Amino acid sequence: MTVAPKRENYDVVVIGAGPAGLAAAATSAEAGLSTLLLDENIGPGGQVFRAIASTPVTDRNQLGADYWVGADLVQSLRTSNAEVIHRATVWSLDRNLEIAVSIGGASAFVKAGRVILATGALERPFPIPGWTLPGVMTAGAAQTMLKSSALVPDGRTVIAGQGPLLWLLAAQILRLGGRIDRILDTTERGNYFAALPHAFAFLTSPYFAKGLSMMREVKAKVPVVAGVTELAAAGDGQLASVSYVAGGKRETVPADLLLLHQGVVPNVNLAMAAGVEHRWDDLQLCWSPVLDASGNSSVTGIAIAGDGAGIGGANAAVVRGRIAARAAVEAVAPAAAAKLPAMATLRTGLAKAERGRVFLDTLFRPAPQFRIPSGDIIVCRCEEVTAKDVLDAVAIGATGPNQLKAYRRTGMGPCQGRLCGLTVTELMAQARGKTPEEIGYYRLRAPVKPITLAELAAVPKSEDDIKAVVRG
């Protein structure tokens, strides 16, 4: 295993080894460009194909055919000449395409001709009463444990929320012999009508048959409560029960584990810290980078592929990775692009992979009551800041997320806003009668992931660096 980058300069550096990153790195290396793939996990795959090279779940039917597509991507990467470093945390990327990466407690610096960010998605915050209790987890965390260690729930388990991943996780838990007592579906009834105009594209997409069969499989074994409008977790230092309102009636069920999920959003921290322009996506209710058709961002030389470019799913992510890599090859070594599939072919593949997406985004658009909390519900988990604290700060003059840092320290903990950023933007927008676009987001800067002072102090320094801070 490579411990540090073998060189100081690469034609292409890809950050993230999920579907988009694997495809991008293999494509770039195949064209003969010097390619480095950096990923902070122990092995390749990202979240969708997590532990693809090491999972103890060997029965292919249990995780589903879509998961095992990742094995072919990993194989393509391994047969290419791309250099791959795992357990590598990128903590800085600047406009000069200089990358700082922490590997084994020491930082290295590399320069890229082109950078492809494939940092994937995060689960959307789901701030409800009790969501910080031990025993409450995200669906993605449960799926990580399932894929990497074949662990499934055996106590009283409730899954709550909406979206394709919720149903996929439920099916996978059941196939591995896990326990699910109830599924609480928070999809708004009005969303079904809003999604209707986009139904034809969905019905003729690969999503439809797969989704229908998975939901049937789950519903045959687990009671599903639709139209849930309120949701809360309760317990004294540990989850003990989940209460909800459906059809105007409140019910409370005992629970040892509550899995929450209401969709995923682009992981924008590194891109924003690099100065990439983002806009508010009012359909997906998140920040998305402003990109051209090849994934190029507002910063010359930085492209973004996969779900970090806007949520599109694993198949779309693979094609977006290939498109971004082909565009990088065309920019760095135009003659080498002849070895790769034509851009028109790739774009046709992307349109096919994205078919039906608008229907899903509209149907599973999360309800305001599950995005914009009130009262004593915690918004910023790192600093334990409540919705009331945020509103109090707005009342005395905080105008946006960056001012809020000075009042309440929101977004200044280890997660650097990943778990509270969207909630803070929407909460402040609602309180001030503004749009999320007008309110804005946290101003992000390096280091975008926590590193120690010792590591920072050990970074190589030039004479100019020393002169800048040492008096003669």
N, C-alpha and C positions, 0 to 999 in steps of 0.2 A: 504493500500500500504506500502511495506517495505521501510523504510527510510535509513537504513544502513544494511550491511551484518550481518547476525545473528551469524556468527562464523568467526574465523580467518583462518581456514583451510578448504579446500574443496577437494574432490577427483578430481572433474572436474570443471573448470571454462570455460564457453563459452562466447565469446565476440561478440555481434551482434545478433539481433533477427530477421534477415531476414529468407529466406527459409532454408538455411543451419543451422543457429543457432537454429532455432525453432526445427528442426528435431534432431540435435545433443543433445540439452538439454533434450528433451523428451526421447530419446533413452538411454542416460546415467542414467537419473533418474529412468527410467523403470527397469533398471538392478539393482537398489538399491544403486547406488553410490550417495554420497552427491554432489549435482550439483547446481552451481550458474550461472545464465544467466544475463549478464550485457548489457544494450542497452541504447543509448543516446536519443532515440526518446521518445515521450510521450506515445506510445503504441507499441505493437508488429507488425511485418510485414516487416520491412526493406523498401526498395524502391518498390520492386515488389508487395508486399502485403500491401503497406502503408495504414494506417488507416483502416485495415481490421475489427477491432473491433468497429470502430466508424464512418465509412464513411456515409455521408448523402445520398449517391447514393445507393438506395435500389433496383432499377430495375436491376436484375442480368445480363440482356442482354447488358446493357450499358457499363459495365466494362469488360464483357466477362467471360466465364466459367473458364479460367485459373486463373483469379484473385481470385475467390471464393474458390479455392483449399486451399488458406491460412487459411480460417476459420477452416478447419479440423485440420491443423497443430497447430493452436492456441489452439483448443479444446484438442488435445492430450497433449500439454504442460500443460494446466491447470489441467488436471486430473492426471498428474504425481506429484511427490513430489519435483520437481525442484523449487528452490527459484529464483524469477525473480525481478530484480530491473530496472525500467525505469528511464529516465532522469539521467542516470549514465554515465559519460564521463571517459573512461579509458585513462589516460595520461601517464602511464608508465607500461612497462612489461619488466622484465629482464630475464637473463639466469637461474636465480634461481627460476623462475616461481612465483616471487612476483609481485603483481599487485597493482598499485595505481589508485584509482577511485574517481572522484569528484562527490559528490551527494549533491545537495542543498547547494552548496557553501562551503562544508567541504570535506576533503579527508579522505578516509579510505584505509586500506591496507589489502589484503588477500593473502594467499599462496595457490597454487594449486598443486595437484599431477600431473595433466595433464591440459594443456590449449588448447582449440580449438578456433582458430581465425576464425570468420565468418563475417569479416568486409566488405564483398561485393565489389561492383564496384563503380567507379566514371565515369562521362562522360568525354570522351576524350576532351582535349582542342581544340577549333575551332577558332584559331586566324586569323581573317579577318579584313580588315579596318572597324572600327566602332563597333567592337563587344563588347566594353565596354559602349556604349551609353545606357541610360535609354530607355526601350522599346525593348531591345535585351535580350533574356533569353535562357537558355538551354531547350530542350524538357523535360528533367527530372524535372526541376523546375515547368514547366507548368503542368506536370502530378501529381506532389505532390499537387498542388493547386486543381486540378481536383478531385483527390481521397479523399483528406482530407476535402475539403470545397465545392465540386461540382461547382467550378468556371471554366468557359470556356471563351475564347475570344469573344468579341462582336464587336470589331473594325476591321480595315483592317489588316488581319493576313497572314503572309507568313511563311511557314515552309521550311527550307532548310537543306540539308544534305543527309544522307543515313542510312540504317540499319533497322532491325526489329522494334525497338522501335519507330522510326519515323512514320511508318505506323500504329502501334498500337495506338499511341497517336492521330494521325489524325482521326482514326475510332472512338475513344472514344470521342473526341471533337465534332464530327458530331452527334454522337448518343445522346449527351447531349444538342444538339441544338446550339452549338457554331459555330463560323464563321471561315472559311479558304478560302482565296482568291486564293492562288496559292501554289503549292508544287514545290520546285526546287530540283531536284534529282542530286546529285553530283557524283553518282556512275560512275567510269571510264569505258569507253566502253571496254577496254582491259580486264577488270576484268571478263566479261562474258565468254570470251574464256578461261581465266586462271582457271575459276571455273568448266568448262565442265567436266574434268576428275573425278570430285567428285559429279557429278550430280545424279548418280544412288542412292548413299546413301541418298542424300537429297530427291529425289522423293519418296523413301520408308520410309521417316521419318515423324513424326507427324507435323513437321514444314511446309511441302509443302502445304497440303490442307488448313491449317489455314492461312498461309501467302498469298496464292493465293486469297482466298475468301475475306480477309481483303483488299488487294490491289484493287480488283474489286469494293468492297463497296466504297472505297475512290475515286477511279478514276471516278466512276459514278457521283460524286457530285462536284469534284474539278479539275480544270485544272492542269495537271502535266507536267512540263518541264524537259525533260531528257537531260543528257549530259552537265550539267552546269560545265563550266571550270573556271569561275571567279565569285567572289561574294563579295559584299561590302554593308555595311550599312552606311547611311548618314543622317545627321540632325544637327540642331544647338541646342545642349544641350538636344535633344530628338530625337528619331528615326522618320524620316519623309519619307524615301524612301529606297528601296533595289534595287541595280543594279546587273546585272549578264550577263554573256556571254554564249550563247548556240548556236550551229550550226554556229559559227563564227559571230553571231550578238549580239550586246549589247542592253539590254533593261533595263529600269528603271520603277519600279512600286511604287506607294505611299503605305506606310505601317505604321501602328501604333504599330504593334508587329511583331517581327521576332523571330522565335523559331529555334535554331540551334542544330543539332545533327549529329555526325559522329561516333557513336559507344561508347562502354564503355570499361574501362580498370580496372584491379585489383586495389583496394585501398591498397597500400603496406606500408603505412607510419608506422603503429604500428609494423608490422612484420619486416620491415627493422631496426627500432629502437631497436628491441629485438635481432638483430644480425643474423636474418635468411638470408641464402644465396639466392640471386636472380639471374636470368639470363635474357638476352634480348630475347624476343620471336619475331622472325622476321616475322612470319605470322600475329600475332595479334598486332605487332608493339608497344610493351609495356614491362615492367618488370614483370616477373612472378616468384614466389618462386620455389625453387628446392625441389621437394617432392617425396616421395615414393608412392607406389600404395595405401597406406592407408591414405595418406595426411600428413604423418610425415615430419617435416622439418629438416634442418641441426642442429637445436637446440633441444637437447633431451627434450622431454616432450611437445613441441609445435607442434601442428598439424594445418593445414589450410584447410578449407572447403569452398565450394561455389565459387562465382566468384572471391573472393580474391585469389583463388588458380589458376586462369586462367579462362577466360570467357567461360561459358558453358550453361548459362540459368538457369531458376528457377527449372525445373525438375531435371536437373543434380545436382544442388546445394543441393536439398533435399537429394538425394542419397549420395552425398559426405559427407553431415553432418552425415548421419547414419553410413557410413563407418568409418569416423574419430572417432565417438563416440564408435563404436564397438571395434575399435583398442585400444581406451583409456581404455575401460572396460577390455579387454584382458590383458592389461598391469598392471592395478591396482588391479583387482579382477577377475582372469581368470575363476573361477567357475561360476560367475554371467553371463558370456557371453553366457552360454547355453540358457538363456531366450530370446536371441535376434535372429533375422534371421541370417542364415549362411552368412559368408563373400562372398562365391562364388555366392550366390543368389543376394546379393547387387551389386557385380561387374557386373553381367549380366544386372541388372537393370540400372547401370551407362552406360554401353555400348549402351543400347537401348536409353537412354535419350540423349546421346551425338551424336547419329547418325545424319549425315547431317550437323554437326557443321563446318567441314572443308570447305564445300561448301559456307556456310554463311560467314566465316572468309575471304575466298578468294574473294568472290563477293563484299563484303562490306569493303575491305581493303582501307582505305582512301587515297586519292591522295596526293602526296607530296606538291602541292601548297596550300592545306588546312591544312597541318601540320607544314610546315616550312616557317614561314613568312619572310618578308623583310621590309626594310625601317622603317617608323615610326609606323608600326603596334605594338601595345603593346603586350609584351610577358608575363611579370610579372605584373599582375593587382594590387597586393598589393603595390608594390613599383613603379609602373608606368615606368617600364623599357621596352624600345622598342627593336625590332630586331637589329636595327642599333647600339644601345648601347651595346648589347651582342657582335656583330661582332667587334666593336671598342675595346672591352676588350680583345677579342681573339687576335686581331692585336698587342696588347701591352703585351701579355704574359699569359693571362688566359688560362689554359690548360683543365679545366673541370668545372662542376657545383660548386664544393666546392671552387675553386679559384675565380670563378665568384662572389661569395658572398662578397668577400673582395673588388672587383672592383665596383659592382653594387647593392649589397644587394638583389639580386634575391633569391627567396625562403625563405626569412627571415621574411616575413609578417605573418599575422594571418593564412593564408591557409597552410603555411609551405611547399610550393612547389606543393600542389595538383593540382593547376590550371596552373602551368607553367613548372613543372618538365620534362615532356616528350618533350615539345617544346624546352626547353633549351638543353636537351641531343641531340636531333636530329639536332638542329641548329648548335651547336658547333661541332658535328660530321661532318656535311657537310662542315663547314668552315675549319676544320682542316684535311679533307680527311681521317677521321678515321671511324670506326664502332661505333654505339651507345654503344656496349659492352666495347670497349676500352675507350670511353669517361666517362662512368659511370654515377652515379646518385648522388643526394645530400646525404651527410652523415647525417642521421637522428638520433636524440636522444631525450630522455624525457626532458621536457613534449612535447608529440606529439600533444596535443591540448592546446590552451591557458588557463592558470589558473592565478588567481591573486596572487600577492606577499603576500597578507594577508593570503590566503589559504595555500600557501607554508610555510609561517612563523608559521602557527598554527599546522603544521604536528607534531605529537608526536616525541620527541627526546629522545634517550637513553643517559646515562651518557657518553658513549664513543663518541657519536656525539658531545656533548657539549665540552668534553676535546679536541677534534680535532681542535676546532676553538677558544677556550678561553684560554688565557695564565694564568697560575696559579700565 
